[in-house]
Amino acid sequence: MKKNLFLWNFCWISCMATADIQMENNVLLLDHNNFYEAVSTYDYLLVNFYAPWCSYCKSLSPVYDKAAGLLKGYNSRITLAKVNAVDHYDLAVTNGFGGYPTLTFFRFGQPMHYDGGRTVKSIISWVQNHSNTHVQSMLEQEDLRHLVRTTFEDNDIIVAGYYDNKVQKSAAFLKSNLKFMEDQNL
């Protein structure tokens, strides 16, 4: 009997792409021409407003790229993007820019200041906690092991459950109600 694994605290599988937005290291490259299209297309979009000369931005860049790659590898609905805030300063200021780098999270087009850490795990954890993508179906136990090794901090709480086809409806019910519980801060 095939069993499905549901993991709370991670992402539901789905990924969108927009043809005219370029990507570098799994990070969307945004500017005046495609920024608002990306914000309206991607349900969960973390945008890094950076300066190419900024040492903090340079330090964040490989961490940000790795987080984007991991999220993409897990077929997450969360997308990472960046805007050169020197070339597109007015776009950055309009969207919460406060210095280099500024990270802004767009959840269904609504901006939210990113106040998380600057590590791969903290970026992934923060965007997961501020989106509705905490549940993921997995078919292989090794997928869970890999996800835990690469994504979570040592003190994170992870709830995983194995469900056969008989309790699939119960698992779907729990998954659909996590959004409500999260939105109500329960």
Contacts in CASP RR format, 6 or more apart in sequence:
PFRMAT RR
TARGET T0000
AUTHOR 0000-0000-0000
METHOD contacts of the structure
MODEL  1
MKKNLFLWNFCWISCMATADIQMENNVLLLDHNNFYEAVSTYDYLLVNFY
APWCSYCKSLSPVYDKAAGLLKGYNSRITLAKVNAVDHYDLAVTNGFGGY
PTLTFFRFGQPMHYDGGRTVKSIISWVQNHSNTHVQSMLEQEDLRHLVRT
TFEDNDIIVAGYYDNKVQKSAAFLKSNLKFMEDQNL
1 164 0 8 1.000
1 165 0 8 1.000
2 139 0 8 1.000
2 164 0 8 1.000
2 165 0 8 1.000
3 162 0 8 1.000
3 163 0 8 1.000
3 164 0 8 1.000
4 137 0 8 1.000
4 138 0 8 1.000
4 139 0 8 1.000
4 162 0 8 1.000
4 163 0 8 1.000
4 164 0 8 1.000
4 168 0 8 1.000
4 171 0 8 1.000
5 137 0 8 1.000
5 138 0 8 1.000
5 139 0 8 1.000
5 140 0 8 1.000
5 141 0 8 1.000
5 143 0 8 1.000
5 144 0 8 1.000
5 160 0 8 1.000
5 161 0 8 1.000
5 162 0 8 1.000
5 163 0 8 1.000
6 135 0 8 1.000
6 136 0 8 1.000
6 137 0 8 1.000
6 138 0 8 1.000
6 160 0 8 1.000
6 161 0 8 1.000
6 163 0 8 1.000
6 171 0 8 1.000
6 174 0 8 1.000
6 175 0 8 1.000
7 135 0 8 1.000
7 136 0 8 1.000
7 138 0 8 1.000
7 144 0 8 1.000
7 147 0 8 1.000
7 158 0 8 1.000
7 159 0 8 1.000
7 160 0 8 1.000
7 161 0 8 1.000
8 134 0 8 1.000
8 135 0 8 1.000
8 158 0 8 1.000
8 159 0 8 1.000
8 160 0 8 1.000
8 178 0 8 1.000
9 128 0 8 1.000
9 134 0 8 1.000
9 152 0 8 1.000
9 156 0 8 1.000
9 157 0 8 1.000
9 158 0 8 1.000
9 159 0 8 1.000
10 74 0 8 1.000
10 128 0 8 1.000
10 133 0 8 1.000
10 134 0 8 1.000
10 135 0 8 1.000
10 136 0 8 1.000
10 147 0 8 1.000
10 151 0 8 1.000
11 71 0 8 1.000
11 74 0 8 1.000
11 75 0 8 1.000
11 76 0 8 1.000
11 77 0 8 1.000
11 78 0 8 1.000
11 128 0 8 1.000
11 131 0 8 1.000
11 133 0 8 1.000
11 134 0 8 1.000
11 136 0 8 1.000
12 76 0 8 1.000
12 77 0 8 1.000
12 133 0 8 1.000
12 134 0 8 1.000
12 135 0 8 1.000
12 136 0 8 1.000
12 137 0 8 1.000
12 175 0 8 1.000
13 74 0 8 1.000
13 75 0 8 1.000
13 76 0 8 1.000
13 77 0 8 1.000
13 136 0 8 1.000
13 137 0 8 1.000
14 75 0 8 1.000
14 76 0 8 1.000
14 77 0 8 1.000
15 72 0 8 1.000
15 75 0 8 1.000
15 76 0 8 1.000
15 77 0 8 1.000
15 79 0 8 1.000
16 41 0 8 1.000
16 42 0 8 1.000
16 43 0 8 1.000
16 77 0 8 1.000
16 79 0 8 1.000
18 34 0 8 1.000
18 37 0 8 1.000
18 38 0 8 1.000
18 41 0 8 1.000
20 33 0 8 1.000
20 34 0 8 1.000
20 37 0 8 1.000
21 28 0 8 1.000
21 29 0 8 1.000
21 30 0 8 1.000
21 34 0 8 1.000
21 37 0 8 1.000
21 38 0 8 1.000
22 28 0 8 1.000
22 29 0 8 1.000
23 29 0 8 1.000
25 65 0 8 1.000
25 68 0 8 1.000
25 69 0 8 1.000
26 65 0 8 1.000
26 68 0 8 1.000
26 69 0 8 1.000
26 71 0 8 1.000
26 72 0 8 1.000
26 80 0 8 1.000
27 48 0 8 1.000
27 64 0 8 1.000
27 65 0 8 1.000
27 68 0 8 1.000
27 80 0 8 1.000
27 81 0 8 1.000
27 82 0 8 1.000
28 38 0 8 1.000
28 45 0 8 1.000
28 79 0 8 1.000
28 80 0 8 1.000
28 81 0 8 1.000
28 82 0 8 1.000
29 81 0 8 1.000
29 82 0 8 1.000
30 38 0 8 1.000
30 47 0 8 1.000
30 81 0 8 1.000
30 82 0 8 1.000
30 83 0 8 1.000
31 83 0 8 1.000
31 84 0 8 1.000
31 87 0 8 1.000
31 88 0 8 1.000
31 91 0 8 1.000
32 88 0 8 1.000
32 91 0 8 1.000
35 83 0 8 1.000
35 88 0 8 1.000
35 91 0 8 1.000
35 95 0 8 1.000
38 45 0 8 1.000
38 79 0 8 1.000
38 81 0 8 1.000
39 45 0 8 1.000
39 106 0 8 1.000
39 109 0 8 1.000
40 109 0 8 1.000
42 77 0 8 1.000
42 79 0 8 1.000
42 81 0 8 1.000
42 106 0 8 1.000
43 77 0 8 1.000
43 107 0 8 1.000
43 108 0 8 1.000
43 131 0 8 1.000
44 77 0 8 1.000
44 78 0 8 1.000
44 79 0 8 1.000
44 105 0 8 1.000
44 106 0 8 1.000
44 107 0 8 1.000
44 127 0 8 1.000
44 131 0 8 1.000
44 133 0 8 1.000
45 78 0 8 1.000
45 79 0 8 1.000
45 80 0 8 1.000
45 81 0 8 1.000
45 105 0 8 1.000
45 106 0 8 1.000
45 109 0 8 1.000
46 78 0 8 1.000
46 79 0 8 1.000
46 80 0 8 1.000
46 81 0 8 1.000
46 103 0 8 1.000
46 104 0 8 1.000
46 105 0 8 1.000
46 106 0 8 1.000
46 114 0 8 1.000
46 123 0 8 1.000
46 127 0 8 1.000
47 80 0 8 1.000
47 81 0 8 1.000
47 82 0 8 1.000
47 83 0 8 1.000
47 95 0 8 1.000
47 103 0 8 1.000
47 104 0 8 1.000
47 105 0 8 1.000
47 106 0 8 1.000
48 57 0 8 1.000
48 60 0 8 1.000
48 64 0 8 1.000
48 80 0 8 1.000
48 81 0 8 1.000
48 82 0 8 1.000
48 83 0 8 1.000
48 101 0 8 1.000
48 102 0 8 1.000
48 103 0 8 1.000
49 82 0 8 1.000
49 83 0 8 1.000
49 85 0 8 1.000
49 92 0 8 1.000
49 95 0 8 1.000
49 96 0 8 1.000
49 97 0 8 1.000
49 99 0 8 1.000
49 100 0 8 1.000
49 101 0 8 1.000
49 102 0 8 1.000
49 103 0 8 1.000
49 104 0 8 1.000
50 57 0 8 1.000
50 60 0 8 1.000
50 61 0 8 1.000
50 82 0 8 1.000
50 83 0 8 1.000
50 84 0 8 1.000
50 85 0 8 1.000
50 100 0 8 1.000
50 101 0 8 1.000
51 57 0 8 1.000
51 84 0 8 1.000
51 85 0 8 1.000
51 86 0 8 1.000
51 100 0 8 1.000
51 101 0 8 1.000
52 84 0 8 1.000
52 86 0 8 1.000
53 86 0 8 1.000
54 100 0 8 1.000
54 101 0 8 1.000
56 100 0 8 1.000
56 101 0 8 1.000
57 100 0 8 1.000
57 101 0 8 1.000
59 118 0 8 1.000
60 101 0 8 1.000
60 118 0 8 1.000
63 118 0 8 1.000
63 119 0 8 1.000
63 120 0 8 1.000
63 123 0 8 1.000
64 80 0 8 1.000
64 82 0 8 1.000
64 123 0 8 1.000
66 120 0 8 1.000
67 80 0 8 1.000
67 120 0 8 1.000
67 123 0 8 1.000
67 124 0 8 1.000
68 79 0 8 1.000
68 80 0 8 1.000
70 120 0 8 1.000
70 124 0 8 1.000
70 150 0 8 1.000
70 151 0 8 1.000
71 78 0 8 1.000
71 79 0 8 1.000
71 80 0 8 1.000
71 124 0 8 1.000
71 127 0 8 1.000
74 136 0 8 1.000
74 147 0 8 1.000
74 151 0 8 1.000
76 133 0 8 1.000
77 131 0 8 1.000
77 133 0 8 1.000
78 127 0 8 1.000
78 128 0 8 1.000
78 131 0 8 1.000
78 133 0 8 1.000
83 91 0 8 1.000
83 92 0 8 1.000
85 91 0 8 1.000
85 92 0 8 1.000
85 97 0 8 1.000
85 99 0 8 1.000
85 100 0 8 1.000
85 102 0 8 1.000
89 97 0 8 1.000
92 102 0 8 1.000
95 104 0 8 1.000
95 111 0 8 1.000
96 102 0 8 1.000
96 104 0 8 1.000
96 111 0 8 1.000
96 113 0 8 1.000
103 113 0 8 1.000
103 114 0 8 1.000
104 111 0 8 1.000
104 112 0 8 1.000
104 113 0 8 1.000
104 114 0 8 1.000
105 111 0 8 1.000
105 112 0 8 1.000
105 113 0 8 1.000
105 114 0 8 1.000
105 126 0 8 1.000
105 127 0 8 1.000
105 130 0 8 1.000
106 112 0 8 1.000
107 130 0 8 1.000
107 131 0 8 1.000
112 130 0 8 1.000
114 126 0 8 1.000
115 126 0 8 1.000
116 122 0 8 1.000
116 123 0 8 1.000
116 126 0 8 1.000
117 123 0 8 1.000
117 126 0 8 1.000
121 151 0 8 1.000
121 152 0 8 1.000
121 153 0 8 1.000
122 153 0 8 1.000
124 151 0 8 1.000
125 151 0 8 1.000
125 152 0 8 1.000
125 153 0 8 1.000
125 156 0 8 1.000
128 134 0 8 1.000
132 178 0 8 1.000
132 179 0 8 1.000
132 182 0 8 1.000
132 183 0 8 1.000
134 178 0 8 1.000
134 182 0 8 1.000
135 174 0 8 1.000
135 175 0 8 1.000
135 178 0 8 1.000
136 147 0 8 1.000
138 144 0 8 1.000
138 147 0 8 1.000
144 160 0 8 1.000
148 158 0 8 1.000
152 158 0 8 1.000
161 171 0 8 1.000
163 170 0 8 1.000
163 171 0 8 1.000
END
